[in-house]
Amino acid sequence: MIANLLADLPDASAGEVFTELLERPGIRIERIVSRGQSTPEDEPMVQDWDEWVLLLEGAAGIRIEDSAVVALAPGDHLLIEKGQKHWVAWTAKDRATVWLAVHLG
Amino acid sequence: MIANLLADLPDASAGEVFTELLERPGIRIERIVSRGQSTPEDEPMVQDWDEWVLLLEGAAGIRIEDSAVVALAPGDHLLIEKGQKHWVAWTAKDRATVWLAVHLG
């Protein structure tokens, strides 16, 4: 079965849309579609597992712990380690931003 | 550390280029860059683990077991199950084709 991650994107204006693509013991692959959302400064995301993230489309800024905000373009990928506070500082407001997230463990 | 999967692509004219992005027990994420390669008809690929594949850029045709060749465009993804014979029937000759492969187990 072939499916496409970038076609017929859901409208994420009212909230990010999470779509699970694959789940196995110790691994979960999901697509996240954002449109203008950001993480509140006083509510950083923190996870109890490592997460590998790849930006597929759109644009976003991400901040990890005390580092500066880094702008992400399609193809950019990074590992967010277990326990690291992180914020999506911004996502493009005028179009969808599509992330692939691989949750490890 | 931010890296980009689509920038400064290696020249794969002389052979596919495999780049490991992440390895953990039970999971390995790699980028594969192809340019015109295909799998010989009499040498199908078969793996002892499931593989989730996402086409990021370029174009390719894939065949699994006895099914017809299916053309893949950016964003297309599929699961190749353990033990399934599969062939990359073709990849674009005029530009790079970039795959993300997640090997499970």
N, CA and C atoms of all chains as a GROMACS GRO file, in nm:
protein
  630
    1MET      N    1   0.085  -0.119   0.000
    1MET     CA    2   0.000   0.000   0.000
    1MET      C    3   0.089   0.125   0.000
    2ILE      N    4   0.066   0.210  -0.099
    2ILE     CA    5   0.144   0.332  -0.108
    2ILE      C    6   0.056   0.448  -0.064
    3ALA      N    7   0.109   0.531   0.021
    3ALA     CA    8   0.037   0.649   0.064
    3ALA      C    9   0.131   0.768   0.050
    4ASN      N   10   0.075   0.887   0.047
    4ASN     CA   11   0.160   1.005   0.031
    4ASN      C   12   0.145   1.099   0.151
    5LEU      N   13   0.260   1.139   0.202
    5LEU     CA   14   0.266   1.224   0.322
    5LEU      C   15   0.237   1.370   0.293
    6LEU      N   16   0.250   1.408   0.166
    6LEU     CA   17   0.246   1.551   0.132
    6LEU      C   18   0.122   1.590   0.053
    7ALA      N   19   0.046   1.490   0.008
    7ALA     CA   20  -0.073   1.518  -0.072
    7ALA      C   21  -0.194   1.536   0.021
    8ASP      N   22  -0.289   1.617  -0.024
    8ASP     CA   23  -0.415   1.635   0.051
    8ASP      C   24  -0.390   1.661   0.198
    9LEU      N   25  -0.306   1.756   0.226
    9LEU     CA   26  -0.272   1.786   0.366
    9LEU      C   27  -0.394   1.838   0.441
   10PRO      N   28  -0.411   1.795   0.564
   10PRO     CA   29  -0.521   1.847   0.644
   10PRO      C   30  -0.496   1.994   0.678
   11ASP      N   31  -0.605   2.065   0.701
   11ASP     CA   32  -0.595   2.206   0.741
   11ASP      C   33  -0.560   2.210   0.890
   12ALA      N   34  -0.443   2.263   0.920
   12ALA     CA   35  -0.397   2.264   1.059
   12ALA      C   36  -0.414   2.402   1.123
   13SER      N   37  -0.496   2.486   1.060
   13SER     CA   38  -0.512   2.623   1.113
   13SER      C   39  -0.563   2.622   1.257
   14ALA      N   40  -0.652   2.528   1.286
   14ALA     CA   41  -0.715   2.527   1.418
   14ALA      C   42  -0.638   2.445   1.520
   15GLY      N   43  -0.530   2.379   1.475
   15GLY     CA   44  -0.453   2.297   1.567
   15GLY      C   45  -0.369   2.197   1.489
   16GLU      N   46  -0.255   2.160   1.544
   16GLU     CA   47  -0.168   2.067   1.473
   16GLU      C   48  -0.239   1.933   1.453
   17VAL      N   49  -0.209   1.869   1.342
   17VAL     CA   50  -0.272   1.741   1.309
   17VAL      C   51  -0.167   1.631   1.311
   18PHE      N   52  -0.191   1.530   1.392
   18PHE     CA   53  -0.096   1.420   1.411
   18PHE      C   54  -0.151   1.294   1.343
   19THR      N   55  -0.069   1.232   1.260
   19THR     CA   56  -0.111   1.110   1.190
   19THR      C   57  -0.008   1.001   1.213
   20GLU      N   58  -0.053   0.893   1.272
   20GLU     CA   59   0.042   0.784   1.299
   20GLU      C   60   0.064   0.703   1.172
   21LEU      N   61   0.190   0.680   1.140
   21LEU     CA   62   0.223   0.607   1.018
   21LEU      C   63   0.264   0.464   1.046
   22LEU      N   64   0.330   0.444   1.159
   22LEU     CA   65   0.379   0.309   1.190
   22LEU      C   66   0.404   0.302   1.340
   23GLU      N   67   0.364   0.190   1.401
   23GLU     CA   68   0.396   0.172   1.542
   23GLU      C   69   0.447   0.031   1.565
   24ARG      N   70   0.556   0.022   1.635
   24ARG     CA   71   0.618  -0.105   1.672
   24ARG      C   72   0.671  -0.090   1.814
   25PRO      N   73   0.702  -0.202   1.878
   25PRO     CA   74   0.762  -0.187   2.011
   25PRO      C   75   0.888  -0.101   2.002
   26GLY      N   76   0.891   0.006   2.077
   26GLY     CA   77   1.011   0.090   2.080
   26GLY      C   78   1.023   0.192   1.970
   27ILE      N   79   0.924   0.198   1.880
   27ILE     CA   80   0.932   0.297   1.773
   27ILE      C   81   0.794   0.338   1.724
   28ARG      N   82   0.781   0.466   1.701
   28ARG     CA   83   0.654   0.518   1.646
   28ARG      C   84   0.690   0.627   1.548
   29ILE      N   85   0.637   0.615   1.427
   29ILE     CA   86   0.662   0.715   1.323
   29ILE      C   87   0.533   0.791   1.300
   30GLU      N   88   0.541   0.923   1.306
   30GLU     CA   89   0.420   1.001   1.281
   30GLU      C   90   0.449   1.123   1.196
   31ARG      N   91   0.343   1.168   1.131
   31ARG     CA   92   0.351   1.294   1.058
   31ARG      C   93   0.279   1.400   1.141
   32ILE      N   94   0.338   1.518   1.147
   32ILE     CA   95   0.275   1.630   1.216
   32ILE      C   96   0.260   1.743   1.115
   33VAL      N   97   0.139   1.796   1.105
   33VAL     CA   98   0.116   1.911   1.018
   33VAL      C   99   0.085   2.031   1.108
   34SER      N  100   0.163   2.136   1.089
   34SER     CA  101   0.147   2.259   1.168
   34SER      C  102   0.110   2.374   1.074
   35ARG      N  103   0.049   2.473   1.131
   35ARG     CA  104   0.025   2.596   1.054
   35ARG      C  105   0.016   2.713   1.150
   36GLY      N  106   0.132   2.769   1.176
   36GLY     CA  107   0.139   2.888   1.261
   36GLY      C  108   0.152   2.860   1.409
   37GLN      N  109   0.142   2.732   1.449
   37GLN     CA  110   0.150   2.703   1.592
   37GLN      C  111   0.291   2.723   1.647
   38SER      N  112   0.298   2.743   1.778
   38SER     CA  113   0.426   2.749   1.846
   38SER      C  114   0.405   2.699   1.989
   39THR      N  115   0.514   2.667   2.054
   39THR     CA  116   0.508   2.614   2.190
   39THR      C  117   0.514   2.731   2.288
   40PRO      N  118   0.421   2.739   2.382
   40PRO     CA  119   0.427   2.849   2.478
   40PRO      C  120   0.560   2.848   2.554
   41GLU      N  121   0.613   2.966   2.576
   41GLU     CA  122   0.743   2.981   2.642
   41GLU      C  123   0.748   2.907   2.777
   42ASP      N  124   0.638   2.913   2.851
   42ASP     CA  125   0.639   2.853   2.985
   42ASP      C  126   0.590   2.708   2.987
   43GLU      N  127   0.571   2.651   2.866
   43GLU     CA  128   0.529   2.509   2.860
   43GLU      C  129   0.613   2.432   2.760
   44PRO      N  130   0.743   2.424   2.788
   44PRO     CA  131   0.831   2.352   2.694
   44PRO      C  132   0.787   2.206   2.680
   45MET      N  133   0.819   2.147   2.565
   45MET     CA  134   0.794   2.004   2.547
   45MET      C  135   0.913   1.929   2.605
   46VAL      N  136   0.883   1.821   2.675
   46VAL     CA  137   0.988   1.735   2.730
   46VAL      C  138   0.937   1.593   2.716
   47GLN      N  139   1.020   1.504   2.666
   47GLN     CA  140   0.975   1.366   2.649
   47GLN      C  141   1.067   1.268   2.720
   48ASP      N  142   1.008   1.156   2.747
   48ASP     CA  143   1.081   1.053   2.820
   48ASP      C  144   1.148   0.956   2.723
   49TRP      N  145   1.164   1.000   2.598
   49TRP     CA  146   1.230   0.916   2.495
   49TRP      C  147   1.294   1.009   2.393
   50ASP      N  148   1.388   0.956   2.318
   50ASP     CA  149   1.451   1.033   2.210
   50ASP      C  150   1.354   1.045   2.093
   51GLU      N  151   1.367   1.157   2.023
   51GLU     CA  152   1.281   1.179   1.906
   51GLU      C  153   1.366   1.234   1.792
   52TRP      N  154   1.360   1.164   1.679
   52TRP     CA  155   1.431   1.211   1.559
   52TRP      C  156   1.328   1.282   1.472
   53VAL      N  157   1.363   1.403   1.431
   53VAL     CA  158   1.268   1.488   1.359
   53VAL      C  159   1.327   1.531   1.225
   54LEU      N  160   1.242   1.526   1.123
   54LEU     CA  161   1.282   1.570   0.989
   54LEU      C  162   1.175   1.666   0.937
   55LEU      N  163   1.217   1.785   0.894
   55LEU     CA  164   1.121   1.877   0.835
   55LEU      C  165   1.105   1.842   0.687
   56LEU      N  166   0.982   1.816   0.645
   56LEU     CA  167   0.957   1.773   0.507
   56LEU      C  168   0.915   1.889   0.418
   57GLU      N  169   0.840   1.983   0.474
   57GLU     CA  170   0.784   2.091   0.394
   57GLU      C  171   0.753   2.207   0.485
   58GLY      N  172   0.760   2.328   0.433
   58GLY     CA  173   0.728   2.445   0.513
   58GLY      C  174   0.851   2.501   0.581
   59ALA      N  175   0.830   2.564   0.695
   59ALA     CA  176   0.941   2.628   0.767
   59ALA      C  177   0.904   2.640   0.913
   60ALA      N  178   1.004   2.628   0.998
   60ALA     CA  179   0.981   2.634   1.142
   60ALA      C  180   1.108   2.678   1.212
   61GLY      N  181   1.091   2.724   1.336
   61GLY     CA  182   1.206   2.754   1.420
   61GLY      C  183   1.199   2.665   1.543
   62ILE      N  184   1.312   2.610   1.583
   62ILE     CA  185   1.312   2.522   1.699
   62ILE      C  186   1.420   2.567   1.796
   63ARG      N  187   1.390   2.551   1.924
   63ARG     CA  188   1.488   2.586   2.026
   63ARG      C  189   1.500   2.469   2.122
   64ILE      N  190   1.622   2.433   2.154
   64ILE     CA  191   1.646   2.322   2.246
   64ILE      C  192   1.723   2.375   2.366
   65GLU      N  193   1.668   2.350   2.484
   65GLU     CA  194   1.729   2.397   2.609
   65GLU      C  195   1.767   2.545   2.597
   66ASP      N  196   1.891   2.579   2.626
   66ASP     CA  197   1.927   2.721   2.629
   66ASP      C  198   1.984   2.774   2.497
   67SER      N  199   1.980   2.691   2.393
   67SER     CA  200   2.038   2.737   2.267
   67SER      C  201   1.946   2.838   2.199
   68ALA      N  202   1.999   2.901   2.096
   68ALA     CA  203   1.920   2.998   2.020
   68ALA      C  204   1.818   2.925   1.932
   69VAL      N  205   1.720   2.997   1.885
   69VAL     CA  206   1.623   2.940   1.791
   69VAL      C  207   1.694   2.913   1.659
   70VAL      N  208   1.674   2.793   1.604
   70VAL     CA  209   1.733   2.758   1.476
   70VAL      C  210   1.621   2.742   1.375
   71ALA      N  211   1.637   2.807   1.260
   71ALA     CA  212   1.537   2.796   1.154
   71ALA      C  213   1.557   2.665   1.079
   72LEU      N  214   1.448   2.594   1.054
   72LEU     CA  215   1.454   2.467   0.984
   72LEU      C  216   1.392   2.480   0.846
   73ALA      N  217   1.458   2.419   0.747
   73ALA     CA  218   1.408   2.416   0.610
   73ALA      C  219   1.385   2.269   0.572
   74PRO      N  220   1.312   2.244   0.465
   74PRO     CA  221   1.290   2.105   0.424
   74PRO      C  222   1.422   2.029   0.410
   75GLY      N  223   1.426   1.911   0.466
   75GLY     CA  224   1.547   1.829   0.464
   75GLY      C  225   1.625   1.836   0.594
   76ASP      N  226   1.602   1.940   0.673
   76ASP     CA  227   1.673   1.952   0.801
   76ASP      C  228   1.624   1.847   0.899
   77HIS      N  229   1.717   1.787   0.968
   77HIS     CA  230   1.679   1.685   1.066
   77HIS      C  231   1.764   1.700   1.191
   78LEU      N  232   1.709   1.655   1.302
   78LEU     CA  233   1.782   1.664   1.428
   78LEU      C  234   1.728   1.562   1.527
   79LEU      N  235   1.808   1.533   1.626
   79LEU     CA  236   1.768   1.442   1.732
   79LEU      C  237   1.740   1.524   1.857
   80ILE      N  238   1.621   1.507   1.910
   80ILE     CA  239   1.587   1.571   2.037
   80ILE      C  240   1.598   1.462   2.143
   81GLU      N  241   1.691   1.481   2.234
   81GLU     CA  242   1.716   1.374   2.330
   81GLU      C  243   1.614   1.374   2.444
   82LYS      N  244   1.594   1.254   2.495
   82LYS     CA  245   1.510   1.232   2.612
   82LYS      C  246   1.541   1.337   2.719
   83GLY      N  247   1.438   1.401   2.770
   83GLY     CA  248   1.458   1.495   2.880
   83GLY      C  249   1.494   1.636   2.838
   84GLN      N  250   1.525   1.658   2.710
   84GLN     CA  251   1.562   1.793   2.666
   84GLN      C  252   1.436   1.879   2.651
   85LYS      N  253   1.439   1.992   2.718
   85LYS     CA  254   1.331   2.088   2.698
   85LYS      C  255   1.344   2.145   2.558
   86HIS      N  256   1.233   2.151   2.486
   86HIS     CA  257   1.240   2.210   2.353
   86HIS      C  258   1.109   2.282   2.321
   87TRP      N  259   1.125   2.378   2.233
   87TRP     CA  260   1.013   2.463   2.192
   87TRP      C  261   1.011   2.474   2.039
   88VAL      N  262   0.895   2.462   1.980
   88VAL     CA  263   0.880   2.505   1.842
   88VAL      C  264   0.850   2.654   1.852
   89ALA      N  265   0.948   2.734   1.818
   89ALA     CA  266   0.938   2.879   1.839
   89ALA      C  267   0.837   2.942   1.744
   90TRP      N  268   0.830   2.885   1.623
   90TRP     CA  269   0.734   2.935   1.524
   90TRP      C  270   0.720   2.833   1.412
   91THR      N  271   0.609   2.839   1.343
   91THR     CA  272   0.593   2.765   1.217
   91THR      C  273   0.528   2.860   1.118
   92ALA      N  274   0.551   2.834   0.990
   92ALA     CA  275   0.500   2.923   0.886
   92ALA      C  276   0.349   2.942   0.902
   93LYS      N  277   0.306   3.066   0.885
   93LYS     CA  278   0.162   3.096   0.901
   93LYS      C  279   0.086   3.084   0.769
   94ASP      N  280   0.159   3.097   0.658
   94ASP     CA  281   0.093   3.108   0.528
   94ASP      C  282   0.084   2.975   0.452
   95ARG      N  283   0.136   2.869   0.511
   95ARG     CA  284   0.131   2.738   0.443
   95ARG      C  285   0.156   2.631   0.546
   96ALA      N  286   0.133   2.507   0.507
   96ALA     CA  287   0.151   2.395   0.599
   96ALA      C  288   0.299   2.368   0.620
   97THR      N  289   0.332   2.330   0.742
   97THR     CA  290   0.465   2.278   0.773
   97THR      C  291   0.447   2.131   0.810
   98VAL      N  292   0.523   2.045   0.743
   98VAL     CA  293   0.507   1.900   0.761
   98VAL      C  294   0.634   1.843   0.823
   99TRP      N  295   0.616   1.775   0.936
   99TRP     CA  296   0.726   1.711   1.007
   99TRP      C  297   0.711   1.560   1.002
  100LEU      N  298   0.823   1.493   0.995
  100LEU     CA  299   0.824   1.350   1.021
  100LEU      C  300   0.892   1.332   1.156
  101ALA      N  301   0.825   1.263   1.248
  101ALA     CA  302   0.883   1.241   1.380
  101ALA      C  303   0.895   1.091   1.404
  102VAL      N  304   1.015   1.050   1.444
  102VAL     CA  305   1.036   0.910   1.478
  102VAL      C  306   1.065   0.906   1.628
  103HIS      N  307   0.969   0.850   1.702
  103HIS     CA  308   0.983   0.841   1.848
  103HIS      C  309   1.052   0.710   1.882
  104LEU      N  310   1.158   0.720   1.958
  104LEU     CA  311   1.242   0.604   1.985
  104LEU      C  312   1.227   0.561   2.130
  105GLY      N  313   1.156   0.455   2.151
  105GLY     CA  314   1.143   0.402   2.286
  105GLY      C  315   1.017   0.448   2.354
  106MET      N  316   2.246   1.951   1.693
  106MET     CA  317   2.313   1.957   1.562
  106MET      C  318   2.209   1.939   1.452
  107ILE      N  319   2.204   2.036   1.364
  107ILE     CA  320   2.109   2.030   1.254
  107ILE      C  321   2.185   1.993   1.128
  108ALA      N  322   2.134   1.898   1.054
  108ALA     CA  323   2.194   1.863   0.926
  108ALA      C  324   2.083   1.858   0.824
  109ASN      N  325   2.119   1.865   0.698
  109ASN     CA  326   2.017   1.863   0.593
  109ASN      C  327   2.035   1.743   0.501
  110LEU      N  328   1.925   1.674   0.478
  110LEU     CA  329   1.926   1.552   0.397
  110LEU      C  330   1.928   1.579   0.248
  111LEU      N  331   1.892   1.701   0.210
  111LEU     CA  332   1.869   1.730   0.068
  111LEU      C  333   1.973   1.825   0.009
  112ALA      N  334   2.056   1.884   0.097
  112ALA     CA  335   2.156   1.979   0.049
  112ALA      C  336   2.286   1.905   0.015
  113ASP      N  337   2.359   1.959  -0.080
  113ASP     CA  338   2.490   1.903  -0.115
  113ASP      C  339   2.484   1.752  -0.135
  114LEU      N  340   2.391   1.709  -0.216
  114LEU     CA  341   2.376   1.564  -0.238
  114LEU      C  342   2.499   1.506  -0.306
  115PRO      N  343   2.539   1.388  -0.265
  115PRO     CA  344   2.653   1.323  -0.331
  115PRO      C  345   2.613   1.280  -0.473
  116ASP      N  346   2.711   1.270  -0.559
  116ASP     CA  347   2.688   1.224  -0.695
  116ASP      C  348   2.676   1.071  -0.693
  117ALA      N  349   2.556   1.023  -0.725
  117ALA     CA  350   2.534   0.878  -0.718
  117ALA      C  351   2.539   0.812  -0.855
  118SER      N  352   2.595   0.883  -0.952
  118SER     CA  353   2.599   0.828  -1.088
  118SER      C  354   2.672   0.694  -1.093
  119ALA      N  355   2.776   0.681  -1.014
  119ALA     CA  356   2.858   0.560  -1.020
  119ALA      C  357   2.810   0.451  -0.925
  120GLY      N  358   2.709   0.483  -0.845
  120GLY     CA  359   2.659   0.383  -0.750
  120GLY      C  360   2.579   0.452  -0.641
  121GLU      N  361   2.481   0.384  -0.588
  121GLU     CA  362   2.399   0.444  -0.483
  121GLU      C  363   2.485   0.479  -0.362
  122VAL      N  364   2.447   0.587  -0.295
  122VAL     CA  365   2.525   0.634  -0.179
  122VAL      C  366   2.437   0.621  -0.054
  123PHE      N  367   2.488   0.547   0.044
  123PHE     CA  368   2.414   0.519   0.167
  123PHE      C  369   2.475   0.600   0.282
  124THR      N  370   2.391   0.672   0.354
  124THR     CA  371   2.440   0.752   0.467
  124THR      C  372   2.358   0.718   0.591
  125GLU      N  373   2.426   0.669   0.692
  125GLU     CA  374   2.354   0.634   0.813
  125GLU      C  375   2.325   0.759   0.895
  126LEU      N  376   2.200   0.774   0.937
  126LEU     CA  377   2.160   0.892   1.011
  126LEU      C  378   2.145   0.864   1.160
  127LEU      N  379   2.100   0.745   1.192
  127LEU     CA  380   2.078   0.711   1.333
  127LEU      C  381   2.076   0.560   1.346
  128GLU      N  382   2.140   0.510   1.451
  128GLU     CA  383   2.132   0.367   1.476
  128GLU      C  384   2.108   0.342   1.624
  129ARG      N  385   2.010   0.258   1.651
  129ARG     CA  386   1.974   0.217   1.786
  129ARG      C  387   1.942   0.068   1.782
  130PRO      N  388   1.937   0.005   1.898
  130PRO     CA  389   1.894  -0.136   1.895
  130PRO      C  390   1.757  -0.147   1.830
  131GLY      N  391   1.749  -0.226   1.726
  131GLY     CA  392   1.620  -0.249   1.661
  131GLY      C  393   1.578  -0.146   1.560
  132ILE      N  394   1.660  -0.043   1.537
  132ILE     CA  395   1.623   0.057   1.436
  132ILE      C  396   1.746   0.123   1.376
  133ARG      N  397   1.737   0.143   1.246
  133ARG     CA  398   1.844   0.213   1.176
  133ARG      C  399   1.779   0.302   1.072
  134ILE      N  400   1.815   0.429   1.073
  134ILE     CA  401   1.761   0.524   0.976
  134ILE      C  402   1.873   0.563   0.881
  135GLU      N  403   1.847   0.549   0.752
  135GLU     CA  404   1.950   0.588   0.657
  135GLU      C  405   1.891   0.664   0.540
  136ARG      N  406   1.977   0.742   0.477
  136ARG     CA  407   1.942   0.809   0.352
  136ARG      C  408   2.008   0.732   0.239
  137ILE      N  409   1.933   0.714   0.132
  137ILE     CA  410   1.990   0.650   0.013
  137ILE      C  411   1.974   0.747  -0.103
  138VAL      N  412   2.083   0.774  -0.174
  138VAL     CA  413   2.077   0.858  -0.293
  138VAL      C  414   2.102   0.769  -0.414
  139SER      N  415   2.007   0.773  -0.507
  139SER     CA  416   2.017   0.693  -0.630
  139SER      C  417   2.023   0.786  -0.750
  140ARG      N  418   2.077   0.735  -0.857
  140ARG     CA  419   2.071   0.810  -0.984
  140ARG      C  420   2.077   0.711  -1.100
  141GLY      N  421   1.958   0.667  -1.138
  141GLY     CA  422   1.948   0.577  -1.253
  141GLY      C  423   1.961   0.429  -1.219
  142GLN      N  424   1.996   0.397  -1.094
  142GLN     CA  425   2.013   0.256  -1.060
  142GLN      C  426   1.879   0.180  -1.059
  143SER      N  427   1.890   0.049  -1.076
  143SER     CA  428   1.774  -0.039  -1.061
  143SER      C  429   1.823  -0.174  -1.013
  144THR      N  430   1.729  -0.252  -0.962
  144THR     CA  431   1.765  -0.384  -0.909
  144THR      C  432   1.756  -0.486  -1.022
  145PRO      N  433   1.861  -0.565  -1.042
  145PRO     CA  434   1.854  -0.666  -1.149
  145PRO      C  435   1.735  -0.761  -1.126
  146GLU      N  436   1.667  -0.794  -1.234
  146GLU     CA  437   1.548  -0.880  -1.229
  146GLU      C  438   1.576  -1.011  -1.153
  147ASP      N  439   1.692  -1.068  -1.174
  147ASP     CA  440   1.721  -1.198  -1.113
  147ASP      C  441   1.790  -1.187  -0.977
  148GLU      N  442   1.798  -1.064  -0.925
  148GLU     CA  443   1.860  -1.047  -0.793
  148GLU      C  444   1.773  -0.958  -0.704
  149PRO      N  445   1.650  -1.002  -0.676
  149PRO     CA  446   1.561  -0.919  -0.592
  149PRO      C  447   1.624  -0.893  -0.456
  150MET      N  448   1.583  -0.783  -0.395
  150MET     CA  449   1.626  -0.757  -0.258
  150MET      C  450   1.530  -0.828  -0.164
  151VAL      N  451   1.585  -0.889  -0.062
  151VAL     CA  452   1.504  -0.955   0.041
  151VAL      C  453   1.573  -0.929   0.173
  152GLN      N  454   1.497  -0.888   0.272
  152GLN     CA  455   1.559  -0.858   0.401
  152GLN      C  456   1.493  -0.938   0.513
  153ASP      N  457   1.570  -0.952   0.616
  153ASP     CA  458   1.526  -1.030   0.730
  153ASP      C  459   1.459  -0.939   0.835
  154TRP      N  460   1.418  -0.820   0.792
  154TRP     CA  461   1.352  -0.726   0.882
  154TRP      C  462   1.259  -0.638   0.798
  155ASP      N  463   1.163  -0.575   0.863
  155ASP     CA  464   1.075  -0.481   0.793
  155ASP      C  465   1.150  -0.351   0.764
  156GLU      N  466   1.111  -0.288   0.656
  156GLU     CA  467   1.175  -0.161   0.619
  156GLU      C  468   1.066  -0.063   0.576
  157TRP      N  469   1.065   0.053   0.641
  157TRP     CA  470   0.971   0.158   0.603
  157TRP      C  471   1.047   0.257   0.516
  158VAL      N  472   0.991   0.288   0.401
  158VAL     CA  473   1.061   0.370   0.302
  158VAL      C  474   0.978   0.493   0.267
  159LEU      N  475   1.044   0.605   0.256
  159LEU     CA  476   0.980   0.731   0.216
  159LEU      C  477   1.063   0.795   0.105
  160LEU      N  478   0.999   0.826  -0.006
  160LEU     CA  479   1.071   0.895  -0.113
  160LEU      C  480   1.070   1.046  -0.083
  161LEU      N  481   1.188   1.106  -0.076
  161LEU     CA  482   1.197   1.247  -0.040
  161LEU      C  483   1.210   1.337  -0.162
  162GLU      N  484   1.276   1.287  -0.264
  162GLU     CA  485   1.304   1.372  -0.380
  162GLU      C  486   1.331   1.282  -0.499
  163GLY      N  487   1.298   1.329  -0.620
  163GLY     CA  488   1.324   1.250  -0.739
  163GLY      C  489   1.206   1.162  -0.774
  164ALA      N  490   1.234   1.049  -0.838
  164ALA     CA  491   1.127   0.959  -0.882
  164ALA      C  492   1.184   0.819  -0.896
  165ALA      N  493   1.098   0.721  -0.870
  165ALA     CA  494   1.143   0.582  -0.877
  165ALA      C  495   1.023   0.491  -0.900
  166GLY      N  496   1.051   0.370  -0.946
  166GLY     CA  497   0.947   0.268  -0.957
  166GLY      C  498   0.986   0.153  -0.868
  167ILE      N  499   0.889   0.099  -0.796
  167ILE     CA  500   0.920  -0.012  -0.707
  167ILE      C  501   0.822  -0.126  -0.734
  168ARG      N  502   0.872  -0.247  -0.720
  168ARG     CA  503   0.787  -0.364  -0.739
  168ARG      C  504   0.806  -0.454  -0.618
  169ILE      N  505   0.696  -0.503  -0.564
  169ILE     CA  506   0.703  -0.593  -0.449
  169ILE      C  507   0.638  -0.725  -0.488
  170GLU      N  508   0.712  -0.831  -0.470
  170GLU     CA  509   0.665  -0.966  -0.504
  170GLU      C  510   0.606  -0.966  -0.647
  171ASP      N  511   0.482  -1.013  -0.662
  171ASP     CA  512   0.427  -1.027  -0.797
  171ASP      C  513   0.346  -0.907  -0.843
  172SER      N  514   0.346  -0.801  -0.762
  172SER     CA  515   0.263  -0.686  -0.801
  172SER      C  516   0.327  -0.610  -0.917
  173ALA      N  517   0.251  -0.518  -0.973
  173ALA     CA  518   0.302  -0.434  -1.081
  173ALA      C  519   0.399  -0.330  -1.025
  174VAL      N  520   0.478  -0.274  -1.113
  174VAL     CA  521   0.566  -0.165  -1.072
  174VAL      C  522   0.481  -0.043  -1.037
  175VAL      N  523   0.512   0.019  -0.924
  175VAL     CA  524   0.439   0.138  -0.882
  175VAL      C  525   0.535   0.256  -0.885
  176ALA      N  526   0.493   0.364  -0.948
  176ALA     CA  527   0.578   0.484  -0.953
  176ALA      C  528   0.566   0.560  -0.821
  177LEU      N  529   0.678   0.603  -0.768
  177LEU     CA  530   0.681   0.677  -0.642
  177LEU      C  531   0.720   0.822  -0.667
  178ALA      N  532   0.649   0.912  -0.600
  178ALA     CA  533   0.678   1.055  -0.606
  178ALA      C  534   0.716   1.101  -0.466
  179PRO      N  535   0.774   1.220  -0.453
  179PRO     CA  536   0.809   1.269  -0.320
  179PRO      C  537   0.689   1.267  -0.225
  180GLY      N  538   0.712   1.214  -0.106
  180GLY     CA  539   0.605   1.201  -0.007
  180GLY      C  540   0.547   1.061  -0.002
  181ASP      N  541   0.566   0.982  -0.108
  181ASP     CA  542   0.514   0.845  -0.106
  181ASP      C  543   0.592   0.760  -0.007
  182HIS      N  544   0.520   0.679   0.068
  182HIS     CA  545   0.587   0.592   0.164
  182HIS      C  546   0.520   0.455   0.165
  183LEU      N  547   0.597   0.356   0.203
  183LEU     CA  548   0.543   0.220   0.208
  183LEU      C  549   0.626   0.134   0.302
  184LEU      N  550   0.565   0.026   0.344
  184LEU     CA  551   0.634  -0.070   0.429
  184LEU      C  552   0.668  -0.193   0.346
  185ILE      N  553   0.796  -0.226   0.346
  185ILE     CA  554   0.839  -0.350   0.280
  185ILE      C  555   0.859  -0.452   0.391
  186GLU      N  556   0.779  -0.556   0.387
  186GLU     CA  557   0.784  -0.650   0.499
  186GLU      C  558   0.901  -0.747   0.487
  187LYS      N  559   0.944  -0.790   0.603
  187LYS     CA  560   1.046  -0.893   0.613
  187LYS      C  561   1.017  -1.008   0.517
  188GLY      N  562   1.117  -1.044   0.440
  188GLY     CA  563   1.101  -1.160   0.352
  188GLY      C  564   1.040  -1.130   0.216
  189GLN      N  565   0.987  -1.009   0.197
  189GLN     CA  566   0.925  -0.977   0.068
  189GLN      C  567   1.033  -0.947  -0.036
  190LYS      N  568   1.023  -1.018  -0.147
  190LYS     CA  569   1.113  -0.984  -0.258
  190LYS      C  570   1.071  -0.850  -0.315
  191HIS      N  571   1.167  -0.764  -0.338
  191HIS     CA  572   1.132  -0.636  -0.398
  191HIS      C  573   1.244  -0.586  -0.488
  192TRP      N  574   1.201  -0.506  -0.584
  192TRP     CA  575   1.292  -0.453  -0.683
  192TRP      C  576   1.270  -0.303  -0.697
  193VAL      N  577   1.376  -0.227  -0.704
  193VAL     CA  578   1.365  -0.089  -0.752
  193VAL      C  579   1.375  -0.101  -0.904
  194ALA      N  580   1.261  -0.085  -0.969
  194ALA     CA  581   1.254  -0.110  -1.113
  194ALA      C  582   1.330  -0.003  -1.192
  195TRP      N  583   1.326   0.119  -1.140
  195TRP     CA  584   1.397   0.229  -1.205
  195TRP      C  585   1.409   0.346  -1.108
  196THR      N  586   1.508   0.430  -1.132
  196THR     CA  587   1.516   0.559  -1.063
  196THR      C  588   1.550   0.664  -1.169
  197ALA      N  589   1.512   0.787  -1.142
  197ALA     CA  590   1.534   0.894  -1.240
  197ALA      C  591   1.681   0.900  -1.279
  198LYS      N  592   1.703   0.918  -1.408
  198LYS     CA  593   1.842   0.922  -1.459
  198LYS      C  594   1.898   1.064  -1.461
  199ASP      N  595   1.808   1.163  -1.465
  199ASP     CA  596   1.851   1.300  -1.488
  199ASP      C  597   1.868   1.381  -1.360
  200ARG      N  598   1.842   1.320  -1.246
  200ARG     CA  599   1.855   1.394  -1.119
  200ARG      C  600   1.862   1.291  -1.007
  201ALA      N  601   1.896   1.339  -0.890
  201ALA     CA  602   1.909   1.250  -0.776
  201ALA      C  603   1.771   1.207  -0.726
  202THR      N  604   1.762   1.085  -0.681
  202THR     CA  605   1.645   1.037  -0.608
  202THR      C  606   1.690   1.008  -0.465
  203VAL      N  607   1.617   1.067  -0.370
  203VAL     CA  608   1.658   1.055  -0.229
  203VAL      C  609   1.551   0.978  -0.152
  204TRP      N  610   1.595   0.873  -0.086
  204TRP     CA  611   1.507   0.787  -0.005
  204TRP      C  612   1.543   0.802   0.142
  205LEU      N  613   1.441   0.794   0.224
  205LEU     CA  614   1.465   0.774   0.367
  205LEU      C  615   1.421   0.630   0.396
  206ALA      N  616   1.510   0.553   0.455
  206ALA     CA  617   1.478   0.414   0.488
  206ALA      C  618   1.491   0.395   0.639
  207VAL      N  619   1.386   0.341   0.698
  207VAL     CA  620   1.390   0.308   0.841
  207VAL      C  621   1.385   0.156   0.853
  208HIS      N  622   1.497   0.099   0.893
  208HIS     CA  623   1.507  -0.047   0.907
  208HIS      C  624   1.464  -0.084   1.048
  209LEU      N  625   1.369  -0.175   1.055
  209LEU     CA  626   1.308  -0.209   1.184
  209LEU      C  627   1.351  -0.348   1.227
  210GLY      N  628   1.439  -0.355   1.322
  210GLY     CA  629   1.481  -0.485   1.373
  210GLY      C  630   1.608  -0.532   1.309
   0.00000   0.00000   0.00000
